[in-house]
Amino acid sequence: MRIGSTYWPQAPVPPLFLAPMEEVSDAAFRRLCREMGADAVVTEFISSEALIRQIEKSWQKAQIWDEEKPIGIQIFGGELESMTKAARLIEKVQPDWLDINYGCPVSKIVCKGAGAGILRDIDKMEVLTRAIVQSTSLPVTVKTRLGWDSQSIRIIEVAHRLQESGIQVLAVHARTKADGYTGSARWEWIGRLKAIPTLHIPIIGNGDIDTPEKAWQLYHAYKPDALMIGRAAIGYPWIFRQIKEYFQTGQVPPPPSLEERVETLRKHLQYALRLLPYPPQKIVLELRKHYSGYFKGLPHAKNLRLNLMQAQEPTELLRALDTLLRRSTAYSLS
Ligand SMILES: Cc1cc2nc3c(=O)[nH]c(=O)nc-3n(C[C@H](O)[C@H](O)[C@H](O)COP(=O)(O)O)c2cc1C
């Protein structure tokens, strides 16, 4: 599969993408996931309006480093002028591609005709996408959902019209806007897209991949060109490495030891302190959403997480992690 000049082989493992996730897929986490086997990453969505108004916080979200490449920067917005301007402005950051968000179900975005809101106006989606492709020298990709609701799943038409508009790859979260995150992702639609001979652009399948076995099963049943993983990576960047190992050996790798988890969380903290533009206390707060993932599956996981939750400062977090390791015999995997 290819986006611009970036090529990923399909075998022995399809390319694995870290999903864009607001307030999760930051530079620290993206770098960690790349080290743990993610083949590509995408930033969290960034408002095109905020970019063109030069809002510092939004430009900070667009800051990227060589170590995390290949990377796509994701933008959202419902206005053609802001989206095309933002697409041009983003060139200076030199991501490997520009990704458009047509899938966010959050009301304040949808009501402006952005994110999944545009799934109710496919004509506008096509016009907007074509204008963005023409306005930037970057390769353009789209991430979307199946449709607005179960009665209006138009992903097959959408995929063709986006292909005509000049996008290079389409990532599909196999749910509708109305589904939110409920029920199971409807991967059969990924299979339908892949079975259409007139659809040439690669399709990235996304939704509910949370184990190596599930990744293998969905990949072989529906044949997407790449897999995208979101929630299962939060606090568990090992998911990428584990999927790769499972595809290569057929064996489910053992879960990481407590020592490895603590070491990785320390590294995550270091990256966050180095790469994120926040004061140390905010960084510790930001890391909290990863704690349950880091200790998932361990005996006493809840206690481990609660201990870490007390930490307000990086030094306190590091001390709490040292204490965890000292007690590791009590907590060790059994
Ligand atoms: C906390 C969170 C934030 C998200 N933010 C974004 C976003 O900024 N852009 C986007 O396209 N999707 C966003 N998503 C959706 C994910 O990219 C992904 O499509 C969805 O979680 C389904 O994949 P999963 O089952 O592997 O998590 C977000 C999801 C979560 C859980």
PDBQT file of the ligand as one rigid body, heavy atoms in Angstrom, charges set to zero:
ROOT
HETATM    1  C1  LIG A 401     -10.562   9.113  22.851  1.00  0.00    +0.000 C 
HETATM    2  C2  LIG A 401     -10.823   9.017  21.374  1.00  0.00    +0.000 A 
HETATM    3  C3  LIG A 401     -10.548  10.104  20.568  1.00  0.00    +0.000 A 
HETATM    4  C4  LIG A 401     -10.757  10.033  19.180  1.00  0.00    +0.000 A 
HETATM    5  N1  LIG A 401     -10.413  11.086  18.397  1.00  0.00    +0.000 NA
HETATM    6  C5  LIG A 401     -10.470  10.957  17.031  1.00  0.00    +0.000 A 
HETATM    7  C6  LIG A 401      -9.945  11.962  16.178  1.00  0.00    +0.000 A 
HETATM    8  O1  LIG A 401      -9.405  12.981  16.628  1.00  0.00    +0.000 OA
HETATM    9  N2  LIG A 401     -10.049  11.754  14.827  1.00  0.00    +0.000 N 
HETATM   10  C7  LIG A 401     -10.633  10.626  14.294  1.00  0.00    +0.000 A 
HETATM   11  O2  LIG A 401     -10.684  10.473  13.069  1.00  0.00    +0.000 OA
HETATM   12  N3  LIG A 401     -11.120   9.661  15.090  1.00  0.00    +0.000 NA
HETATM   13  C8  LIG A 401     -11.042   9.793  16.435  1.00  0.00    +0.000 A 
HETATM   14  N4  LIG A 401     -11.460   8.761  17.230  1.00  0.00    +0.000 N 
HETATM   15  C9  LIG A 401     -11.952   7.518  16.601  1.00  0.00    +0.000 C 
HETATM   16  C10 LIG A 401     -10.804   6.511  16.416  1.00  0.00    +0.000 C 
HETATM   17  O3  LIG A 401      -9.835   7.005  15.520  1.00  0.00    +0.000 OA
HETATM   18  C11 LIG A 401     -11.319   5.160  15.902  1.00  0.00    +0.000 C 
HETATM   19  O4  LIG A 401     -11.936   5.361  14.663  1.00  0.00    +0.000 OA
HETATM   20  C12 LIG A 401     -12.328   4.505  16.842  1.00  0.00    +0.000 C 
HETATM   21  O5  LIG A 401     -11.895   4.577  18.193  1.00  0.00    +0.000 OA
HETATM   22  C13 LIG A 401     -12.564   3.037  16.452  1.00  0.00    +0.000 C 
HETATM   23  O6  LIG A 401     -11.359   2.308  16.476  1.00  0.00    +0.000 OA
HETATM   24  P1  LIG A 401     -10.973   1.346  17.746  1.00  0.00    +0.000 P 
HETATM   25  O7  LIG A 401     -12.114   0.403  17.942  1.00  0.00    +0.000 OA
HETATM   26  O8  LIG A 401      -9.708   0.678  17.333  1.00  0.00    +0.000 OA
HETATM   27  O9  LIG A 401     -10.810   2.253  18.931  1.00  0.00    +0.000 OA
HETATM   28  C14 LIG A 401     -11.287   8.843  18.611  1.00  0.00    +0.000 A 
HETATM   29  C15 LIG A 401     -11.582   7.765  19.439  1.00  0.00    +0.000 A 
HETATM   30  C16 LIG A 401     -11.353   7.836  20.790  1.00  0.00    +0.000 A 
HETATM   31  C17 LIG A 401     -11.657   6.630  21.656  1.00  0.00    +0.000 C 
ENDROOT
TORSDOF 0
